[in-house]
Amino acid sequence: MSRSPYIRLRVEANGRRATSADIIASVQREILGGGLPAGSRLPPVRVLEAQLGLSKNTAQAAYDELVARGLVEAREREGVFVLASERVGTPAPIATPPLPLVVPPPLSRPDAPGKGGIALSTVFIDPELLPTERIAECARSVLREKMPAQYDVQGYRPLREAIAKRLSSRGLDVDADDVVITTGSQQSLDIVARSLTVRRIACESPVYAYAKLLFESLGSELVGLHLDPFGGIDLAAWDRALAQKPSLAYLIPSFHNPTGYSYSSAELRGVLELCTKHGVAILEDDWGSDMLSDGDYRPMLRMLGGKDVLYVNSFTKKLLPSLRVGFVAAHPSLVPTLVSMKRLSTLGNAWLTEAVVAEFLDRGYYDTHLAALQKALDERYAACLAALEDLMPDGVRWTRPGGGPTLWLDVPRAIDLAALEAHLARRGVVISNTSAAFVGDGEPHLHGFRVAYAYLKPEEMRRALTIVADALRGLAR
Ligand SMILES: Cc1ncc(COP(=O)(O)O)c(C=O)c1O
């Protein structure tokens, strides 16, 4: 049995060698003053004697007396402990000022899978579609290497090289030195946003809610870029919004979360031109350009705009969420600032996970995995569309992203979304509350939620959508 740690005693003896009486007086003073709370363990006799240079049995005599006075008790083989006594009472804690906290944004993830019920809105991918065996194989092989004592703040170089090689093969001009490895895209967004001197950020509305909440938590003012996934981008409206001179536009051009929308090539070019015109830097969150099947991928802003476009991507969703590895590719002039921001928040990432992902990429497993994943997502997407066509009542519409992980289901305005969410939860279907995704105070232009087909198997999806359709009919009456 491990013993409790003991508290080092301070025994006052006015410069001479301490006596038993000094020990008793010091302990008594500390206990009465609240410095030795009930339950604290006193040093073992031999430790105290060595500490104070006492002759044998002096400390033991002091402890015996403290026991006799009812201040401490000796527990066999455990040590000597301070007792809670009426004489001592419970000392009032010393009042320290409360921590001034910001009003917390909704930080729980109600749509995360595993919370009970069918997670209809989760952006995670079905774990059965993830290559856990091969990741374990890479981890075993990495563990046979000698663990380095140091880490690279910018990120494990072989991983940065593998990422640069991969992106270069897709037409992006990226060197290993431009890449900063992060704890998922979320940290990439964080270090970019914290690097800004002008904290005004434009983003699509609706937008990935945790980006919006993050930017707001850092004191950024947000400029909404109205995104209607049923009508496309109104470039004239974006022109007016960008004229407010945000320093950065945070954009998700492929399989936009939460609507599933992907910018057309003309929209990509139009947005780049507007940002150039207004002097707005671009942060591209590319979680989706490689979610098309048959080796196709969508063009990226980073591809068309070059190194000045900050480019963020991650292995967390498509490879394995628990690895928490993402990255940002930046213009070389920005890298030192981003690395400094990363250093300030985490000092660096764990070498082990970085090395496992590097090994996975190096063996060519990632491309094989993506090809199989895309095929599976296509099948689930088709099954989801078929279920929607079969089941949804009139007045309900949905986006058709053409693949990827999610679409947007828009329901009639007469349906109260909070009531729908609660109603579905009672029937075991969990949908996300998307109110936090809209920028600005006005009535959101969309009225619905994310339907994610990457997590659910087709039969589960149909079951969930049957429940949604019934609920919509019931609540409409
Ligand atoms: C669009 C988008 N960007 C970034 C993130 C954060 O991802 P990561 O897990 O890589 O931190 C998410 C997570 O859902 C997301 O949907």
The ligand as an SDF file (V2000), in Angstrom:
LIG
                    3D

 16 16  0  0  0  0  0  0  0  0999 V2000
  -15.2650   22.6600  -41.2780 C   0  0  0  0  0  0  0  0  0  0  0  0
  -14.4780   22.1880  -40.1100 C   0  0  0  0  0  0  0  0  0  0  0  0
  -13.2900   22.7170  -39.8600 N   0  0  0  0  0  0  0  0  0  0  0  0
  -12.5340   22.3300  -38.8170 C   0  0  0  0  0  0  0  0  0  0  0  0
  -12.9770   21.3830  -37.9430 C   0  0  0  0  0  0  0  0  0  0  0  0
  -12.1080   20.9690  -36.7870 C   0  0  0  0  0  0  0  0  0  0  0  0
  -11.5440   19.7830  -37.1450 O   0  0  0  0  0  0  0  0  0  0  0  0
  -10.3640   19.0390  -36.3880 P   0  0  0  0  0  0  0  0  0  0  0  0
  -10.9680   17.8100  -35.8510 O   0  0  0  0  0  0  0  0  0  0  0  0
   -9.3530   18.7830  -37.4540 O   0  0  0  0  0  0  0  0  0  0  0  0
   -9.8430   19.9710  -35.3390 O   0  0  0  0  0  0  0  0  0  0  0  0
  -14.2210   20.7830  -38.1530 C   0  0  0  0  0  0  0  0  0  0  0  0
  -14.7140   19.7730  -37.2240 C   0  0  0  0  0  0  0  0  0  0  0  0
  -15.7820   19.2750  -37.3170 O   0  0  0  0  0  0  0  0  0  0  0  0
  -14.9870   21.2010  -39.2660 C   0  0  0  0  0  0  0  0  0  0  0  0
  -16.1820   20.6640  -39.4890 O   0  0  0  0  0  0  0  0  0  0  0  0
  1  2  1  0
  2  3  1  0
  2 15  2  0
  3  4  2  0
  4  5  1  0
  5  6  1  0
  5 12  2  0
  6  7  1  0
  7  8  1  0
  8  9  2  0
  8 10  1  0
  8 11  1  0
 12 13  1  0
 12 15  1  0
 13 14  2  0
 15 16  1  0
M  END
$$$$
